[in-house]
Amino acid sequence: MARMIDPDCKLCRREGVKLFLKGTRCDTPKCALERRPKPPGQHGDRRIRMTDFGHHMREQQKAKRTYGVLQRQFDRYFDNAAQMPGNTGENLLILLERRLDNVCFRLGFATSRSQARQFIRHGHVTISGKRVTIPSYGVAAGDIVSPYKSERAKKIISECLKIANKDNVPSWLKLIEQPAAGTVVQIPTRSEVQVPLNEQLIVEFQSR
């Protein structure tokens, strides 16, 4: 299975915004973007005039890196979004937001999406009582996300919940701490997708 292996902090520095790829570290002075707020590389100090193509491409790259998907998978999400009724850009973000690894991250079951992805691949998460090991699984309204019945899975997720910010749980999800579980109340709307992305630029780039 292909996956992103680039240094997380360099990705944030390249995009110029915090993508929260390192969990709680991003909220501390150790955050690389706080210490070195410039693009990585020997030419990072140079002021580069961004073209329209560059703005569009950076927005698409930001979306891919935020949700941890590669180009081929991102293209599939875009094709599916284009076939759905409504705004293609909004549909795309909603499909990405419904990924199981993102849902676990939003609920506080993991400190980052990459950690959530690892938990899922190791079989620590269930959907309505059924073990799911696919991070890209798209949740539906009414699904119940909870730790697997093993003590190890419960311990790992409970430790993450202790340091999670419960106020950041979006309104389309409902968190229950004891025992740890999360309910998908409804399919998210664009206003509930808490990611600073301009979906119109992504659609224009993908449609070129």
Secondary structure, DSSP 4 states (H G I P E B T S, - for coil): -----S-HHHHHHHHTS----SGGGGGSTT-HHHH--S-SSTTTTS-----HHHHHHHHHHHHHHHHT--HHHHHHHHHHHHHSSS-HHHHHHHHHHTBHHHHHHHHTSSSSHHHHHHHHHTT-EEETTEE---TT-B--TT-EEEE-SSHHHHHHHHHHHHHS-GGGS-TTEEEETTTTEEEE-SPPPGGG------HHHHHHHHT-
